[in-house]
Amino acid sequence: MAIGDQVTNVQVGKNYVVYPWHGCGTCKVCRRGDENLCTNGRSLGLFQPGGYADYVLVADARYLVDIGDMSPVQAAPYACSGLTTYSAIRKIKDQVLKDEKVVLFGAGGLGFMAITLIKALGGAGVLVVESDESKHAAVLKVGADAVFNPRTPGVADEIKKAAGGSVWAILDCVGTNQTIQMGMDLLVKGGQLVQIGLFGGHIDISTPFMVLKAMTYQGTYVGNLRELQELVALVKDKQLPAVPTTCMHFSKAFTALLALEQGKAIGRQVLTPENSGA
């Protein structure tokens, strides 16, 4: 690592995770601290160089979050799936998170991260809905209270029963019309659904239904810098174990992407340089 002449608060040799969701830095949204919502975003790896590379140029030292002695392989996913799920979880009312089990759609990398973080934040528990039964054992190992196949007859009643009779909070890490519709049907009056997944599709919502059910349906997009700082502090404080992770050299990027496309990836896949030691 090297630093510019004007950088004074970064120590060469220390490990940092980079907050990649840069905004323009000058608009009202950025000044409020929500650069991830900037309409002129300049995210690393998308609008600036920074993906699939041995080195990355970071424009400002404030985007670096000190990870201490945490493994870079463990820390890397926190800037993406970790931050995304943390921000989504923080949108659930604190008392609901404490009192009610969260229903989680999807047991991919986001889902695994969500289970770990809900537990670390003192959540009442997690009920996972996942159609790929090959992932069920791993979900339970990470800490889910129960896992359900959405194709099972009568599954909605079983989920409600496991939730204590009413479903108050849902995180959808899939984002299809089927999962969103099932989530809305599961929610009790006053419940909340937060969508993370981008699988695709569309839904039709009755406008009186939204009022009469007093339901909240909210999208969430990654998270801001403050939330990444909070997340890293939480991981350090709770000494959270890394989510299941597969490391691959940069040259295996296509293999990793193919595994994602085919739904074969368990947890997170991290691409590493030749001499990473991962």
C-alpha positions in Angstrom: 0.0 0.0 0.0 1.1 3.5 -0.7 -0.4 6.9 0.3 -0.3 10.4 -1.2 1.5 13.3 0.3 -1.6 14.9 1.8 -2.8 11.7 3.6 -2.1 11.9 7.3 -4.4 9.5 9.0 -3.6 6.2 7.2 -0.8 3.9 8.3 1.1 1.9 5.7 1.2 -1.7 6.7 -2.2 -1.8 8.4 -5.1 -3.6 6.9 -8.2 -1.7 5.8 -11.4 -2.6 3.9 -12.4 -0.1 1.3 -15.9 1.4 1.2 -16.6 1.2 -2.6 -20.0 2.9 -2.9 -18.7 6.4 -3.6 -21.0 9.2 -4.5 -20.2 12.5 -6.2 -19.2 13.9 -2.7 -20.8 17.3 -3.1 -24.6 16.9 -3.5 -27.1 17.1 -0.6 -27.4 13.3 -0.5 -23.7 12.8 -0.1 -23.4 15.6 2.5 -26.1 13.7 4.5 -23.8 10.7 4.5 -25.8 8.6 2.0 -23.3 8.4 -0.9 -24.7 5.0 -1.8 -27.9 6.8 -2.9 -26.2 9.5 -4.9 -27.7 9.8 -8.4 -24.2 10.6 -9.7 -22.6 7.6 -8.0 -19.0 6.7 -8.8 -18.7 3.2 -7.2 -15.4 1.4 -7.4 -15.4 -1.4 -9.9 -18.4 0.1 -11.7 -17.7 3.7 -12.5 -14.1 3.8 -11.4 -11.4 1.2 -11.8 -11.3 -1.2 -8.9 -12.7 -4.6 -9.8 -10.6 -7.8 -10.5 -7.3 -5.9 -9.8 -4.3 -6.4 -7.6 -4.3 -2.7 -6.7 -7.0 0.0 -6.4 -6.7 3.8 -6.2 -8.9 5.1 -3.4 -9.7 8.8 -3.8 -10.1 9.7 -0.1 -8.7 8.2 3.1 -12.2 8.4 4.7 -13.3 5.4 2.6 -10.8 3.2 4.4 -12.1 1.3 7.5 -9.5 -0.2 9.8 -10.1 -4.0 10.2 -7.4 -4.6 12.8 -6.2 -8.1 12.8 -9.2 -9.5 10.9 -8.3 -11.5 7.8 -8.7 -9.6 4.6 -10.6 -12.6 3.2 -13.1 -12.3 6.0 -13.3 -8.5 5.8 -13.8 -8.3 2.0 -17.4 -9.4 1.9 -18.4 -7.0 4.6 -18.1 -4.1 2.2 -20.7 -5.7 -0.1 -23.0 -8.5 1.1 -22.2 -7.7 4.8 -23.0 -4.0 4.4 -26.1 -4.7 2.3 -27.6 -7.0 4.8 -26.6 -4.9 7.8 -28.3 -1.9 6.3 -31.4 -3.9 5.5 -31.5 -5.3 9.1 -31.2 -1.9 10.6 -34.3 -0.8 8.7 -36.3 -3.3 10.9 -37.7 -1.7 14.0 -35.4 -2.4 17.0 -38.1 -3.9 19.2 -39.5 -6.0 16.4 -36.0 -7.4 15.7 -35.7 -8.2 19.4 -39.1 -9.8 19.8 -39.9 -11.4 16.5 -38.2 -14.0 14.3 -37.2 -12.6 10.9 -38.3 -14.6 7.9 -35.4 -14.7 5.3 -35.9 -15.6 1.7 -32.8 -17.0 0.1 -29.7 -18.9 1.4 -27.0 -17.5 -0.8 -24.2 -15.2 0.3 -26.5 -12.5 1.4 -28.7 -14.9 3.4 -25.7 -16.5 5.2 -24.5 -13.0 6.1 -28.0 -11.9 7.3 -28.3 -14.9 9.6 -25.0 -14.2 11.3 -25.7 -10.5 11.7 -29.3 -10.9 13.0 -27.9 -13.1 15.7 -25.1 -10.6 16.5 -27.6 -7.8 16.8 -29.6 -9.7 19.4 -32.4 -10.7 17.0 -35.0 -13.2 18.2 -34.1 -15.7 15.5 -34.2 -16.4 11.7 -36.5 -18.6 9.7 -35.1 -19.3 6.2 -37.1 -20.0 3.1 -34.9 -21.7 0.4 -36.0 -24.0 -2.4 -32.5 -25.6 -2.9 -32.5 -28.3 -0.2 -28.8 -28.9 -0.7 -28.2 -25.6 1.2 -30.5 -26.4 4.2 -27.9 -28.1 6.3 -25.4 -25.3 5.9 -28.1 -22.7 6.8 -28.9 -24.5 10.0 -25.2 -24.8 10.8 -24.7 -21.0 10.4 -27.5 -20.4 13.0 -31.0 -20.4 11.4 -33.8 -21.6 13.7 -35.5 -23.5 10.9 -35.5 -23.7 7.1 -38.4 -24.3 4.8 -38.8 -25.3 1.1 -41.4 -22.9 -0.4 -42.8 -25.6 -2.6 -43.9 -27.7 0.4 -47.7 -27.8 0.7 -49.0 -25.8 3.6 -45.6 -24.1 4.1 -47.0 -20.7 4.8 -48.9 -22.0 7.9 -45.7 -23.8 9.0 -43.7 -20.6 8.8 -46.3 -18.6 10.7 -46.3 -21.3 13.4 -42.5 -21.2 13.7 -42.6 -17.4 13.9 -45.0 -17.6 16.9 -48.2 -17.1 15.0 -47.4 -13.9 13.2 -44.7 -12.8 10.7 -43.6 -9.2 11.5 -40.4 -8.8 9.5 -39.1 -10.3 6.2 -35.8 -9.9 4.4 -36.0 -10.9 0.8 -32.6 -11.7 -0.6 -34.1 -13.2 -3.8 -36.5 -10.5 -5.1 -38.7 -12.5 -7.5 -42.4 -11.8 -7.9 -43.0 -15.2 -6.2 -41.0 -14.4 -3.1 -42.3 -10.9 -2.8 -45.9 -12.1 -3.1 -45.4 -14.9 -0.6 -43.8 -12.4 1.7 -46.7 -10.0 1.5 -49.1 -12.8 2.1 -47.2 -13.9 5.2 -47.0 -10.5 6.9 -49.3 -9.7 9.7 -51.0 -6.3 9.9 -48.3 -3.7 10.4 -45.6 -6.0 9.2 -42.5 -5.0 7.2 -40.8 -6.4 4.1 -37.3 -5.2 3.1 -36.2 -6.3 -0.4 -32.5 -6.8 -1.1 -32.6 -9.3 -4.0 -32.5 -8.3 -7.6 -33.6 -11.5 -9.3 -36.3 -9.8 -11.3 -40.0 -9.8 -12.0 -42.9 -7.5 -11.2 -45.8 -7.5 -8.8 -49.3 -5.9 -8.7 -50.3 -4.3 -5.4 -53.8 -3.3 -4.4 -53.6 0.3 -3.2 -56.3 -0.2 -0.5 -54.4 -3.3 0.6 -51.3 -1.3 1.6 -53.4 1.0 3.8 -55.7 -1.6 5.4 -52.8 -4.0 6.1 -50.6 -1.0 7.3 -47.7 -2.9 5.6 -44.3 -1.5 4.8 -42.6 -2.6 1.6 -39.1 -1.1 1.3 -36.1 -1.6 -1.0 -32.6 -1.2 0.2 -29.4 -0.6 -1.8 -26.1 -1.5 -0.1 -25.4 0.9 2.7 -23.5 4.1 3.7 -20.0 4.6 5.0 -21.3 5.0 8.6 -23.0 1.7 8.5 -19.8 -0.1 7.2 -17.9 1.5 10.1 -20.6 0.2 12.5 -20.5 -3.2 10.9 -16.8 -3.6 11.2 -17.0 -2.5 14.9 -19.7 -5.1 15.5 -17.7 -7.9 13.9 -14.7 -7.0 16.0 -16.7 -6.6 19.2 -18.6 -9.9 18.8 -15.7 -11.7 17.2 -18.0 -13.0 14.6 -16.9 -16.0 12.6 -16.4 -15.6 8.8 -19.3 -16.7 6.7 -18.6 -19.8 4.5 -16.1 -18.5 2.0 -14.4 -20.0 -1.1 -11.1 -18.3 -2.2 -10.1 -18.3 -5.8 -7.3 -16.6 -7.8 -8.2 -13.8 -10.1 -7.8 -16.0 -13.1 -10.8 -18.1 -11.8 -13.2 -15.2 -12.0 -15.3 -16.7 -14.7 -15.5 -20.0 -12.7 -16.8 -18.0 -9.7 -19.3 -16.1 -11.7 -20.6 -19.3 -13.3 -21.1 -20.9 -9.9 -23.2 -17.8 -8.9 -25.2 -18.1 -12.1 -25.9 -21.8 -11.5 -26.7 -21.3 -7.8 -23.8 -23.6 -6.7 -22.0 -21.1 -4.6 -22.2 -21.6 -0.8 -21.7 -18.4 1.1 -19.2 -16.0 -0.5 -16.5 -16.3 -3.1 -13.5 -14.1 -2.8 -11.0 -13.5 -5.6 -7.4 -13.1 -4.4 -4.1 -12.1 -5.9 -1.3 -14.7 -6.3 0.5 -14.0 -3.1 -2.5 -13.3 -0.8 -1.9 -16.3 1.4 -5.6 -17.1 1.2 
